[in-house]
Amino acid sequence: RTCLGIFALGVILLPVCHAQTPPAPAVVSLGSLGVDVGKARAHRLEQKAARLRWEQATTLGDYARVGSKDARWDADVRAAFDQFAHALAQEPDAAARSAAAKVPLQRALAAGCDDPLAAYFGLRAGIYPVGTTPAALAQLYARAEQGMEKSAYSPLRKLYTSFRSAEQAAKAAGPKSAAGELPSSPPGTDIAGSLTRAETHFVELLRDPAANRDSVYVVADEFLHFAQHSSVGTTRVLTPLETVFGSGQLEAAGENETGQLIEGVFWATYAWQGRSSRWAEDVSDQGWQLFAERLPKAQAALEKAYALDRSDPLVSRVMMTVELGQGEGRGRMETWFRRAMDADPDYYDACAEKLLYLDPKWYGDAQAMLDFGHQCQATANWPARLPFILLLAHSNLASALPTPLDYWKRPEVWADVQQLYKAALAANPGSTYDQSGYALYAYRAEQWKLADELFKALGDQPNLNAMQCTPAQYEQMRQQVVNHAQK
């Protein structure tokens, strides 16, 4: 998902797996000819290492500096924060890291730990009584936010806590009314106030020259997306940020690539917020006017960011989404796509953006989507997930049909699916994620014999994210597969 909400429709997030003996790629890169792919990958590794150091500095480092320490919980908090830092850096084993952090954090909280960041992480890890209502959980988030506001933790951590507090309070408040308004905040919470505090911390974060670009982008991505679709997000977040960016207040802190990138992301988000997600014929004249005014501002900021640092793939990818809105031509999209892939030859999200551009509802057609999907499949650079862009192409095409499940039964579609998963599992035979995904699509394609083998191998330990289902739905699917296999 990206903060430019409409751009990410249909995107399937896939984890990176550790390859064992990956086959030689048939296509070295989807970027420009002559680019040193090895050098680009090495640079991306350096950027990821820098992000990890920043996440560690604002968790472990800040706990050592300003945290509420006590011998009863110190070691457990440090162990948990170390795991969370790796998870926040979005390392390949992020899910396992988050799970590993839960046990020591539970011990620390049970021992009486009153550190506000530990309290927040505990909520994110699901450490609260079974049966806690959404309103009660919102109150717990509000208390964690109050603790963080009194602390000296970094603006990044305060931003996350305030944003999540508003998010949980909005969930507890219930659906919007016919007029588009949310009910009042649950007792003990304040959606509008939390968003205002989050906006303040967001600006503080942008003023910090030491802030890690990738970390700032990720929180901006989620925060702006939430504000875009929140009933009070416009007044409490987007309108104040329009003043900040429009007045050049941040330029006094020094022009830097991170600031220009985030400004570009903001204006692009704000442009689509003005346009709305309605079909083109339903967009108001005012919506089109706001769209036309704001997208060029996103373009200008992103072009400045690119001039400052051509090695940042994020800038080029967001420019692809700007082109999606401006529609100046496929050649322009391809230029920014190549730049993104030159900076990161394994950039799944840039490929997903290009696939969206090629969707029939935008500027392409089904054949263009499938052709590009097969180009990504040909890279076969495991453990990078670019080949699975082909599966995303099929998924998007299936979802546009009146009966999506019938699509997966087509022989040519099943042949693509089978080839993808065979290659993925050959590179990483122990991947429960890919085994579960293979089982799901075998089920959809009604390949009952294979599905039966795969479900039996998974047993009671599937990856439900890959299966796209709940535990109860998995059991229903498993029983259906058994019934068909017996026939």
C-alpha positions, 0 to 999 in steps of 0.5 A: 500500500502507498499513501497515494491510496488509489494508486495501490489498488490490487497490490499484493504485498509479498515478503522477501524470502532467503534464497538457497541456490537461486538459478541464474536470471534470464534477464539481468535488470528491467532498468536501463542498459549498461547500469551496474546492477551489482553496484546498485544492489550494494548501494541499496544494502547500504541504505537498508543498513542505514535505516536499521541504524536509525530504527535502533537509534530511536528505539534502543538508543532513545530507551538508553537515553530517556527511557524509564529504566529499572533492573526488573525489566531493563534486559527484557525491554532492550531485547524486545526493542532490538527485535522491533528495530529489525522489524521496523527496518522491514528486514526479510524476517520482520514478521518473525522479529515482531513475534520474537519481541512479544515474549520479552515485552510481555515479561517487562510489562508484567514486571511493572514496566512503565516506559511509554514506548514499551506500552505502545509497542505492547499494544502493537504486539497485541499485549492486552486482555482477550476480549478487549473491546475496540473502545477499550483498546482505543483508550489504551492507545490514548494512555500510551499517547499521553505517556509519549507526549510527556517523554523525550522520545523522538518525534518519529515515535511520538508521531507513530503513537499519536497516529495509531491512537487516532486510527484506533479511536476512529475504528472504535467510533464506527462507520461514517454517517451518510453525511460522511462524518464519524460519530464522536470519539470514544470516551477517553480518546480524541481523534482530532487532537491525536491527529493534530499532535501527529501533524506537529510531530510530522513537521518536527521529523521533517526538520530533522536533518539526521532522520532516515529517508526510508523511515520517514517515507514509510510513516508518511505513507501511512499517515497521509493515507489515513488523513486522506480518508479520515473525516477530520484528516483534511482539517487536522493534517492536510490543510495545516501541511498545505500551509507548511509546504506552501509557505516554504517553512521547511526550506529554512531548515535546509533543502534536502532530498528527504524533505523534497521527497515527502513534499512530493508525496504530500502534494500527490496525496493532496491532489487525489484527495481533492479529485476524490476516488470517484470515476472521472465522469463523477468528479466535480469541476472543483475536484478537477481544478484542485487536481490540476493545481496540486499535481504540478507541485508534486512534480516540482518537488520530486524533480528537485529530489531526483536532482539531489539524489538519483540513487533514491528509487522512491522518488522515481516510483512516486513520479510514476504515480504523478504521471498516472494522474497527469497522463502525459504518455507512456514514454514518460512513465517508462523513463521514471520506471527505468530510473527506479529500477536503475536505483533498485533492480529488485524494486517490486513496488515500482513494477506494481506501479507500472502494472497499474499504469498498464491496466485497462482502466488507465492507459493499457490493456490486458495483453500489456499487463501480461506481457510486462508480467512475463518480463518480470517473471523472466528476471527470476532473480530469487529471492527478489519477488519480481516474478510475482508481478505476473501473478499480480497481473492475473489477480488484477485481471481476475478481479475485474471479471463478474466471476473471478474464480473462473479465471484461475481455471484457465489452462494458460493462467494455471500454467503461469501460476504453476511455473511461478510457484515451482521456481519460488519453492525450488529457490526456497523449499522451506517457505511456508508462505509460498507453499500456502500461496501455491495451495490457494491457487491450486484450490482456485484452479480446482487442481484437486490432487495437487491441492490435496498434497499441498494442504496435507503438507501445510496441515494446521500451520498455513500462512494465512496471509498467503492464503488470504483467509481466516482460520475458519475459512482455511478449514472450510477450504481444506475440507472441500479439497479433501472431498474433491480429492476423494472423488 
